Amino acid sequence: MRVESLDIPAVRLIVPRRFPDGRGWFAETYSRRALAGFGIADDFVQDNHAYSGRRGTIRGLHFQLPPHAQAKIVRVARGSIYDIAVDLRRGSPTYGGFVGAVLSAENGAQLYIPAGFAHGLCTLEDDTEVLYKASDFYAPALEGSIRWDDPDIGIPWPLEGGQPVIAARDAEAPTLAAFDSPFTHP
């Protein structure tokens, strides 16, 4: 397993090693012990699975508020996505900044997103399935979101001129400027 820091060091790209043979390949996609060696020591308690039928589907930018904030490890089982993490930690030198990575079933890469970040994705293919681990249980009363197309964040979503497939709650989410963040930078 290889773990790489991104432009926002708290967010990490995880690349599991694949072992190919005549049947296909095998990969260990999660190891608490291995990730702890890279400073990722969250206790993951829930696995989620999302399916998007159409390319250009945007989900996000989502987060869960304290005391049930969630760290996530995101990966793709089928298709591909452009995966995004936006820093919501007040006092952070990268507050309001984002990092992104292409995750696909083919490349096997995963994105570790710590608590205090909003998460979003855009599907790059039809029939895409995303799996992610969460470090706290879903708490509907504490879910939040930031507008996916907030110009102050400026995410270059790969829509190739098309209109996104998006949920009403994401289209109506507040901007980062209107959000009073409870997250703080260490």
Rosetta blueprint (number, residue, H / E / L):
1 M L
2 R E
3 V E
4 E E
5 S E
6 L L
7 D L
8 I L
9 P L
10 A L
11 V L
12 R E
13 L E
14 I E
15 V E
16 P L
17 R L
18 R E
19 F E
20 P E
21 D E
22 G L
23 R L
24 G E
25 W E
26 F E
27 A E
28 E L
29 T L
30 Y L
31 S L
32 R H
33 R H
34 A H
35 L H
36 A H
37 G L
38 F L
39 G L
40 I L
41 A L
42 D L
43 D L
44 F L
45 V L
46 Q E
47 D E
48 N E
49 H E
50 A E
51 Y E
52 S E
53 G L
54 R L
55 R L
56 G L
57 T E
58 I E
59 R E
60 G E
61 L E
62 H E
63 F E
64 Q E
65 L L
66 P L
67 P L
68 H L
69 A L
70 Q L
71 A L
72 K E
73 I E
74 V E
75 R E
76 V E
77 A E
78 R E
79 G L
80 S E
81 I E
82 Y E
83 D E
84 I E
85 A E
86 V E
87 D E
88 L L
89 R L
90 R E
91 G L
92 S L
93 P L
94 T L
95 Y L
96 G L
97 G L
98 F E
99 V E
100 G E
101 A E
102 V E
103 L E
104 S E
105 A L
106 E L
107 N L
108 G L
109 A L
110 Q E
111 L E
112 Y E
113 I E
114 P L
115 A L
116 G L
117 F E
118 A E
119 H E
120 G E
121 L E
122 C E
123 T E
124 L L
125 E L
126 D L
127 D L
128 T E
129 E E
130 V E
131 L E
132 Y E
133 K E
134 A E
135 S L
136 D L
137 F L
138 Y L
139 A L
140 P H
141 A H
142 L H
143 E E
144 G E
145 S E
146 I L
147 R L
148 W L
149 D L
150 D L
151 P L
152 D L
153 I L
154 G L
155 I L
156 P L
157 W L
158 P L
159 L L
160 E L
161 G L
162 G L
163 Q L
164 P L
165 V E
166 I L
167 A L
168 A H
169 R H
170 D H
171 A H
172 E L
173 A L
174 P L
175 T L
176 L H
177 A H
178 A H
179 F L
180 D L
181 S L
182 P L
183 F L
184 T E
185 H L
186 P L
